[in-house]
Amino acid sequence: MEVILQQDVDELGLEGDIVKVAKGYARNYLIPRDIALEATPQNLKLLELRKKKIEVSRLKAKEQALKVKQELEGKVITFLQKAGEEGKLYGSVTSMDIASYLEKQDMLIDRRRILIEKPIKTLGEYVVQIRIYPGVLASVKVVVDQEEDKEG
């Protein structure tokens, strides 16, 4: 089934794109949530009228994404964690931890946009990719250090 996307959807397409999806996915998920419209001739005509507006908003979004990328590039995020022998953490550092750290720095990044395959479970330095906008990736350095014991 062909649908017209009303907003950007990761792994599917950008607003205004006409994409082919399974009927059930379109009818049960995309259309009820106003993420997409069925690609009927009438809706295709409406899309043509909105094309210019969509292009302008895409350009603005990409410019904004590039600004955010500049702010993020070269940023070093440090976490102090308790660790056992051989540098294994008692917990882990997840995309949620990185997102909340960035939020404290007044940078709202959705944790699903932080591309980390699995939680970090050992001390060290890691390069983490953040997908800000389709085609715009930023890299941040995540440093996980040993938390000092407070015994004295």
N, C-alpha and C positions, 0 to 999 in steps of 0.2 A: 504494500500500500504506500502511496506517495503522500507525504505531508510537507507543509511549509512550517519551518521552525519559527517560533515567535521570540525565542531567546537563544543565546549560545548554550550548547549542550556539549560537554566534553565527549570526545570519541565519536560524536555524531555529526556536528556541524555548527555553523554560525547562524545568527538571526537572519532570516530571509532565504536561507538555503532550502532547496527542495530535495528531500532525501527519501529513500525507500526504506521502510521498516516493516516489521511483522504487523499484521492486522491487530493482533491482541495487544501488542506494545503500544500501538497508536491509540486504539479505542479505550484501553483500560488505564493507560498511564499518561501519555503525552497530551491527548486532547482534553480529558477532564481537568488536568492541572494547568490548562492554557499555555502549555509549552509549545504546542503545535496546532495547526489547522489542517483539515483534510484538503488536499490539493484539487479542489473543484475548479472549473473554469471561472466561476465568480470570485473565488478566493485568489486565483492567479491574477485576475485583473486588479484586485485590491493590492496585491503584492507589487505589481508594476508601479502603482501610484505611490507606494511607500518606499520604493527602492532608494530614492535620493536621500530620504531621511535616515534610512538604515546605513547607507554609506557614510554619511556625516557622523553618525553616532559611533560607527566602527573606527573611524579615524580618531575621534576624540578618545575612545577607549584605549586604542593602541598607544596614543601619545601619553596618556595617563599611565599605562603599563610600563612604558619606557622610562618614565620619571621614577616610578616605584623600583624598577630594576636598578637604576643608578643609585638609589638610596640603599638598596640591599647589597649590591656588589661590593665585595671587600669587607662586609660586616663579619665580625667574629662574635659568635654566641658562645658564652662559657657557662657550663653547668658544673657545679660541685656536687659530687655524689659519693655516697659511702661505697667502698669497694673492698672486696676480699683479696685473697692471695691471687697472684697472676693478673691483677687488674680487672677482675670480673666484677661487674656492678651487682649490688644487692637488688636493685630495681632495674630500670631501663630509661632511656631517653627516647620519647616518641614524637611523632609529628605534632601531637597535641601540646607537648611541653614546649616545642619550638614556637608554635603558634601563640601560646600564652606569653612566652618571653617577648615575642615581637609586639604583641598587643600592649604590653607594659611600656614599650618604646613608641607607642602611638602609631603602630603599623598593623592594620587589620588584614591579616592573611588567613584565608580559610585553611584549616588543617588538611583538607583533602587536596589542596594544591601543593602541599609540601611533599615532594617525591622522595620518600624514604622507604626502601623495600621492606625492611624489618627494623624493629626497635634496636637502638644502639645499646649493647650490653657489656662493652668493655671500655676501659679508659683509652683516650687517644684523640686524634684530630680527624675529622671527617668533612668531606665536602658534600653539602646537601643542595639539591636542585629545587627551585620553587617555580611552578608554572603560574605566571601572573596573568597571561593572556595567551590564546593559541599562538604559538610561534615565538613567544617571549619568555625565555627562561632566565632566572637569576641564580647565581651560586652564592651560598653563604658557607662560612667555615664554622663548624660546630666543634668546640673543644670540650672534652669531658675530663675533668681533673678530679683527683682524690680529695674528698672533704677531710679537713683536718680534724683530728680527735680533740675534743674539748677537755680531755683529762689533763691535769696539770700538776 
